[in-house]
Amino acid sequence: MIRDPSPVIRHENPSQPSRVTRHGRICVIEGDGIGHEVTPVAVEVLQATAPDLEFISAEAGWECFLRRGVPIPEETWEVIERADGILFGAISAPPEPPPGYRAVIITLRQRLNLFANLRPAASPPIPGFRQGVDLLIVRENTEGLYVGKERSDGEVAVAERIITRAASERIAHLAFRLAQKRRRKVTVVHKANVLPKTCGLFRGAAFSAAADYPGVEVEEMLVDAMAMWLAKSPERFDVVLTPNLFGDILSDEASVWAGGLGMAPSLNLGEGVALAEPVHGSAPDIAGKGIANPIGAVLSGAMLLRYHLGREEEAALVEEAVRRVLAEGLRTPDLPGDRPPVRTEELGRALLTRLKELTWG
């Protein structure tokens, strides 16, 4: 018997009581642009892998703001409060946000206290790509320059960078715990030679946490040197621990080794609900053309399964299906290859076929 891969997505009335067991409810927010194209593929893959999951559609983003005047409606917050996880698509952002609009992802991270952003980069089975890369960037997600404290008089603009010992130690402990399950090495990235107060505090907190993990090797690296070594010798890194802004930039650089932004997944973790989102943006230049790469969204779903829901076997199935599809040469236009590129939905169907083969033989 073959599992029915068709997703179960419903729009929920938040006033109704929950009928979903723990670890079963996923809030799906497609967002903007190609989020409408890649997120449904990720939902189908997760549903085929873990059919007991329930997916509830909600809305947020720039398009939502233009329609309704708010980037995250109250009913979306109510769905999130009842969710075990969030599967997020992509967000468009105006260069100068109008009154009432604030970056959706940053709002979600801060309100839900999603203090950790995990961004892996691993070599794909695609000819021509460098092999042997397997690293995980662990990025502090709530502080730094992303706290939104800016001011300007039109001539001088100032942004406040906030680093606290508590948040720095919290993210460091997570990085070391994750390293214990990998190759037992953590690289602490900072710029304490120029920013001795803020980066110095982050560095000190990281090394303080390191004392609790004697079996994990720890090194430190200035962010500019890290950028160079990440481009030159990415194989040397295992877990990379960074403040907020540095991790955002370095993870985009690292994605080059994993197939580019269309292939790059991430997971935002806290103490409650977790949020999975591909690293790419809304890509307005290709939105609606049906050629967006859904693998970043699919692998983000796999991270949600592994790191938050504790479903290692299901996550491994999704990742193996992705590897097989790529090894066969199937690709969207953003990836190199000898075969003609396929459309988003066709790649999604291929993933579902490989999942059936892996699950049922």
MARLUM-852634 format. One record per residue (C-alpha): residue number from 0; x, y, z; residue in one letter. Coordinates in steps of 0.1 Angstrom, whole numbers, plus 5000, padded with zeros to 4 digits. Each point is the difference from the previous one (the first is absolute). Layout:
(r NUM,(X,Y,Z),"A");
...
END
This chain:
(r 0,(5000,5000,5000),"M");
(r 1,(5014,5034,4990),"I");
(r 2,(4995,5030,5023),"R");
(r 3,(4978,5027,4985),"D");
(r 4,(5024,5030,4997),"P");
(r 5,(4974,5026,4995),"S");
(r 6,(5003,5026,5028),"P");
(r 7,(4973,5007,5025),"V");
(r 8,(4999,5038,5004),"I");
(r 9,(4970,5017,5015),"R");
(r 10,(4991,5035,5011),"H");
(r 11,(4993,5000,5037),"E");
(r 12,(4975,5020,5020),"N");
(r 13,(5022,5009,5030),"P");
(r 14,(4970,5000,5023),"S");
(r 15,(4996,4962,4996),"Q");
(r 16,(5018,4978,5025),"P");
(r 17,(5031,4981,4988),"S");
(r 18,(4995,4964,4990),"R");
(r 19,(5037,4994,4991),"V");
(r 20,(5024,4980,5021),"T");
(r 21,(5034,5014,5010),"R");
(r 22,(5025,5002,4972),"H");
(r 23,(4973,4999,4974),"G");
(r 24,(4990,5035,4991),"R");
(r 25,(5020,5021,4975),"I");
(r 26,(4990,5036,4991),"C");
(r 27,(5007,5006,4963),"V");
(r 28,(5008,5036,4990),"I");
(r 29,(5008,5003,4963),"E");
(r 30,(5008,5037,5003),"G");
(r 31,(5009,5018,4968),"D");
(r 32,(5014,4993,4965),"G");
(r 33,(5014,4965,4994),"I");
(r 34,(4989,4991,5035),"G");
(r 35,(4966,4991,4983),"H");
(r 36,(5018,4976,4978),"E");
(r 37,(5027,4983,5021),"V");
(r 38,(4980,4996,5033),"T");
(r 39,(4972,4978,4985),"P");
(r 40,(5028,4976,4988),"V");
(r 41,(5015,4999,5035),"A");
(r 42,(4965,4993,5015),"V");
(r 43,(4994,4971,4976),"E");
(r 44,(5034,4985,5008),"V");
(r 45,(4995,5002,5037),"L");
(r 46,(4964,4986,4998),"Q");
(r 47,(5013,4971,4980),"A");
(r 48,(5028,4994,5025),"T");
(r 49,(4979,5005,5032),"A");
(r 50,(4963,4997,4991),"P");
(r 51,(4989,5006,5036),"D");
(r 52,(5011,5036,4998),"L");
(r 53,(4972,5026,4996),"E");
(r 54,(5007,5032,4980),"F");
(r 55,(4980,5032,5006),"I");
(r 56,(5003,5029,4976),"S");
(r 57,(5005,5035,5013),"A");
(r 58,(5013,5032,4984),"E");
(r 59,(5027,5026,5007),"A");
(r 60,(5023,5022,4980),"G");
(r 61,(5001,5030,4977),"W");
(r 62,(4972,4988,4978),"E");
(r 63,(4979,4995,5031),"C");
(r 64,(5009,5036,5012),"F");
(r 65,(4989,5014,4966),"L");
(r 66,(4967,4982,5002),"R");
(r 67,(4992,5004,5037),"R");
(r 68,(5022,5027,5014),"G");
(r 69,(5018,4977,5024),"V");
(r 70,(5030,4977,4992),"P");
(r 71,(4989,4973,5025),"I");
(r 72,(4962,4998,5007),"P");
(r 73,(4988,4991,5035),"E");
(r 74,(4985,4968,4988),"E");
(r 75,(5034,4989,4987),"T");
(r 76,(5014,5005,5035),"W");
(r 77,(4972,4980,5014),"E");
(r 78,(5008,4971,4977),"V");
(r 79,(5037,5002,5008),"I");
(r 80,(4992,4999,5037),"E");
(r 81,(4983,4965,4994),"R");
(r 82,(5028,4988,4977),"A");
(r 83,(5029,4977,5006),"D");
(r 84,(5019,5014,4971),"G");
(r 85,(4999,5026,4972),"I");
(r 86,(5009,4994,4964),"L");
(r 87,(5007,5034,4984),"F");
(r 88,(5005,5008,4964),"G");
(r 89,(5016,5034,4991),"A");
(r 90,(4995,5037,5007),"I");
(r 91,(5002,5031,4979),"S");
(r 92,(5011,5031,5017),"A");
(r 93,(4998,5037,4989),"P");
(r 94,(5033,5019,5001),"P");
(r 95,(4982,5026,5022),"E");
(r 96,(4973,4984,5021),"P");
(r 97,(4968,5021,5003),"P");
(r 98,(4985,5007,5034),"P");
(r 99,(4986,4969,5016),"G");
(r 100,(5023,4976,4981),"Y");
(r 101,(5028,4982,5017),"R");
(r 102,(5021,4971,4987),"A");
(r 103,(4978,4969,5004),"V");
(r 104,(5028,4975,5006),"I");
(r 105,(5017,5022,5026),"I");
(r 106,(4967,5006,5017),"T");
(r 107,(4993,4962,5002),"L");
(r 108,(5035,4992,5013),"R");
(r 109,(4998,5026,5027),"Q");
(r 110,(4964,4995,5011),"R");
(r 111,(5004,4962,5000),"L");
(r 112,(5035,5002,5016),"N");
(r 113,(5015,4980,4972),"L");
(r 114,(5035,5006,5013),"F");
(r 115,(5019,4976,4977),"A");
(r 116,(5002,4999,4962),"N");
(r 117,(5015,4968,4986),"L");
(r 118,(5013,5001,4964),"R");
(r 119,(5018,4970,4987),"P");
(r 120,(5021,4998,4968),"A");
(r 121,(5009,4966,4985),"A");
(r 122,(5014,4990,4966),"S");
(r 123,(4972,4988,4977),"P");
(r 124,(5003,4970,4977),"P");
(r 125,(5003,5022,4969),"I");
(r 126,(5030,4997,4976),"P");
(r 127,(5023,5029,5002),"G");
(r 128,(4992,5009,5036),"F");
(r 129,(5027,4998,5026),"R");
(r 130,(4996,4969,5022),"Q");
(r 131,(5008,4996,5037),"G");
(r 132,(4983,5031,5013),"V");
(r 133,(4977,4993,5030),"D");
(r 134,(4997,5029,5024),"L");
(r 135,(4973,5015,5022),"L");
(r 136,(4998,5038,5008),"I");
(r 137,(4984,5006,5034),"V");
(r 138,(4989,5037,5000),"R");
(r 139,(4987,5020,5030),"E");
(r 140,(4966,5011,4988),"N");
(r 141,(4986,5027,5022),"T");
(r 142,(5027,5026,5007),"E");
(r 143,(5028,5019,4982),"G");
(r 144,(4992,5026,4974),"L");
(r 145,(4967,4983,4992),"Y");
(r 146,(4982,5013,5032),"V");
(r 147,(4986,5029,4979),"G");
(r 148,(5014,5028,5021),"K");
(r 149,(5009,5026,4973),"E");
(r 150,(4997,5038,5000),"R");
(r 151,(5009,5027,4975),"S");
(r 152,(4998,5038,4997),"D");
(r 153,(5004,4998,4962),"G");
(r 154,(5038,5007,5003),"E");
(r 155,(5011,4974,5025),"V");
(r 156,(4986,4966,5004),"A");
(r 157,(5007,4978,5031),"V");
(r 158,(4992,4963,5005),"A");
(r 159,(5003,4984,5034),"E");
(r 160,(5016,4966,5003),"R");
(r 161,(4989,4981,5031),"I");
(r 162,(5018,4969,5013),"I");
(r 163,(4992,4984,5033),"T");
(r 164,(5018,4974,5020),"R");
(r 165,(4969,4980,5006),"A");
(r 166,(4991,4997,4963),"A");
(r 167,(5036,4994,4990),"S");
(r 168,(5004,4972,5025),"E");
(r 169,(4967,4985,4990),"R");
(r 170,(5009,4998,4963),"I");
(r 171,(5035,4987,5008),"A");
(r 172,(4987,4971,5021),"H");
(r 173,(4978,4990,4971),"L");
(r 174,(5029,5001,4976),"A");
(r 175,(5021,4978,5022),"F");
(r 176,(4972,4975,5005),"R");
(r 177,(4995,4998,4963),"L");
(r 178,(5037,4996,4995),"A");
(r 179,(5000,4970,5023),"Q");
(r 180,(4977,4982,4975),"K");
(r 181,(5022,5010,4970),"R");
(r 182,(5038,5002,4997),"R");
(r 183,(5005,5016,5034),"R");
(r 184,(5015,5033,4989),"K");
(r 185,(4987,5036,5004),"V");
(r 186,(5014,5031,4984),"T");
(r 187,(4990,5032,5019),"V");
(r 188,(4998,5030,4975),"V");
(r 189,(5003,5035,5013),"H");
(r 190,(5017,5034,4994),"K");
(r 191,(5011,5007,5035),"A");
(r 192,(5032,5017,4988),"N");
(r 193,(4979,5029,4988),"V");
(r 194,(4968,4995,5021),"L");
(r 195,(5015,4991,5034),"P");
(r 196,(4968,5007,5020),"K");
(r 197,(4973,4982,4978),"T");
(r 198,(5020,4974,4982),"C");
(r 199,(5023,4997,5031),"G");
(r 200,(4969,4991,5021),"L");
(r 201,(4989,4974,4974),"F");
(r 202,(5034,4985,4998),"R");
(r 203,(5004,4998,5037),"G");
(r 204,(4966,4984,5005),"A");
(r 205,(5008,4974,4973),"A");
(r 206,(5032,4990,5016),"F");
(r 207,(4984,4999,5034),"S");
(r 208,(4974,4975,4986),"A");
(r 209,(5028,4980,4984),"A");
(r 210,(5013,4990,5034),"A");
(r 211,(4969,4978,5004),"D");
(r 212,(5009,4980,4969),"Y");
(r 213,(5036,4987,5004),"P");
(r 214,(4996,4975,4972),"G");
(r 215,(4993,5027,4974),"V");
(r 216,(5028,5018,4983),"E");
(r 217,(4995,5038,5000),"V");
(r 218,(5018,5026,4978),"E");
(r 219,(4993,5037,4994),"E");
(r 220,(5002,5020,4968),"M");
(r 221,(4995,5036,4991),"L");
(r 222,(4971,5004,4976),"V");
(r 223,(5020,5013,4971),"D");
(r 224,(5024,4971,5003),"A");
(r 225,(4971,4977,5003),"M");
(r 226,(4985,5013,4967),"A");
(r 227,(5034,4993,4983),"M");
(r 228,(5004,4965,5014),"W");
(r 229,(4963,4992,4992),"L");
(r 230,(5007,5008,4964),"A");
(r 231,(5034,4983,4999),"K");
(r 232,(4996,4969,5022),"S");
(r 233,(4965,4993,5012),"P");
(r 234,(5007,4964,5008),"E");
(r 235,(5019,5011,5031),"R");
(r 236,(4969,5011,5018),"F");
(r 237,(4974,4981,5020),"D");
(r 238,(4978,5022,5022),"V");
(r 239,(5005,5037,4995),"V");
(r 240,(4986,5023,5029),"L");
(r 241,(4993,5036,4991),"T");
(r 242,(4982,5031,5011),"P");
(r 243,(4969,5010,4980),"N");
(r 244,(5013,5021,4971),"L");
(r 245,(5031,4979,4994),"F");
(r 246,(4981,4968,4998),"G");
(r 247,(4975,5015,4975),"D");
(r 248,(5028,5010,4977),"I");
(r 249,(5022,4969,5004),"L");
(r 250,(4972,4976,4995),"S");
(r 251,(4992,5015,4966),"D");
(r 252,(5037,4996,4991),"E");
(r 253,(5000,4964,5012),"A");
(r 254,(4969,4993,4979),"S");
(r 255,(5022,5002,4969),"V");
(r 256,(5015,4966,5009),"W");
(r 257,(4966,4985,5005),"A");
(r 258,(4984,5010,4967),"G");
(r 259,(4991,5036,5006),"G");
(r 260,(4972,5018,5018),"L");
(r 261,(4973,4979,4983),"G");
(r 262,(5014,4970,5018),"M");
(r 263,(5007,5016,5034),"A");
(r 264,(4978,4991,5029),"P");
(r 265,(4997,5014,5035),"S");
(r 266,(4982,4995,5033),"L");
(r 267,(4992,5025,5027),"N");
(r 268,(5000,4984,5034),"L");
(r 269,(4988,5011,5034),"G");
(r 270,(4984,4984,5030),"E");
(r 271,(4966,4997,4984),"G");
(r 272,(4989,5000,4964),"V");
(r 273,(5027,4997,4973),"A");
(r 274,(5000,5017,4966),"L");
(r 275,(5015,4984,4969),"A");
(r 276,(5007,5023,4970),"E");
(r 277,(5022,4998,4969),"P");
(r 278,(5028,5026,5000),"V");
(r 279,(4990,5014,4966),"H");
(r 280,(4977,5030,4997),"G");
(r 281,(4968,5006,4981),"S");
(r 282,(5019,5002,4966),"A");
(r 283,(4976,5023,4983),"P");
(r 284,(5019,4997,4967),"D");
(r 285,(4989,4963,4997),"I");
(r 286,(4968,5000,5021),"A");
(r 287,(4971,4985,4982),"G");
(r 288,(5021,4983,4973),"K");
(r 289,(5000,4966,5016),"G");
(r 290,(5038,4996,4999),"I");
(r 291,(5009,5007,5036),"A");
(r 292,(5022,4973,5018),"N");
(r 293,(4979,4984,5028),"P");
(r 294,(5029,4981,5016),"I");
(r 295,(5008,5027,5025),"G");
(r 296,(4964,4999,5012),"A");
(r 297,(5000,4962,5000),"V");
(r 298,(5032,4997,5020),"L");
(r 299,(4988,5027,5024),"S");
(r 300,(4970,4976,5007),"G");
(r 301,(5025,4972,5006),"A");
(r 302,(5018,5022,5025),"M");
(r 303,(4966,5006,5018),"L");
(r 304,(4995,4962,5002),"L");
(r 305,(5035,4993,5013),"R");
(r 306,(5009,5028,5024),"Y");
(r 307,(4966,5009,5013),"H");
(r 308,(4976,4971,4997),"L");
(r 309,(5026,4974,5007),"G");
(r 310,(4991,4980,4968),"R");
(r 311,(5035,4989,4989),"E");
(r 312,(4989,4972,4977),"E");
(r 313,(4975,5022,4981),"E");
(r 314,(5025,5028,4996),"A");
(r 315,(5026,4975,4987),"A");
(r 316,(4974,4988,4974),"L");
(r 317,(4994,5035,4987),"V");
(r 318,(5037,5007,4998),"E");
(r 319,(5007,4967,4981),"E");
(r 320,(4971,5007,4976),"A");
(r 321,(5017,5034,4992),"V");
(r 322,(5034,4984,4995),"R");
(r 323,(4985,4974,4976),"R");
(r 324,(4982,5025,4980),"V");
(r 325,(5030,5023,4997),"L");
(r 326,(5023,4970,4992),"A");
(r 327,(4977,4991,4971),"E");
(r 328,(5007,5034,4985),"G");
(r 329,(4965,5015,5006),"L");
(r 330,(5004,5037,5006),"R");
(r 331,(4983,5034,4998),"T");
(r 332,(5016,5027,4979),"P");
(r 333,(5021,5014,5029),"D");
(r 334,(5021,4968,5000),"L");
(r 335,(5026,4989,4975),"P");
(r 336,(4996,4967,4981),"G");
(r 337,(4999,4984,4966),"D");
(r 338,(4963,4992,5001),"R");
(r 339,(4973,5026,4991),"P");
(r 340,(4987,5017,5032),"P");
(r 341,(4966,4990,5014),"V");
(r 342,(4973,5020,5016),"R");
(r 343,(4993,5003,5037),"T");
(r 344,(4971,4976,5000),"E");
(r 345,(5018,4974,4980),"E");
(r 346,(5029,5000,5024),"L");
(r 347,(4974,4996,5028),"G");
(r 348,(4985,4970,4983),"R");
(r 349,(5034,4984,4997),"A");
(r 350,(5006,5005,5037),"L");
(r 351,(4967,4983,5008),"L");
(r 352,(5008,4971,4977),"T");
(r 353,(5034,4994,5017),"R");
(r 354,(4983,5002,5034),"L");
(r 355,(4975,4973,4990),"K");
(r 356,(5030,4978,4989),"E");
(r 357,(5019,5006,5032),"L");
(r 358,(4970,4994,5022),"T");
(r 359,(4984,4970,4982),"W");
(r 360,(5027,4986,4979),"G");
END
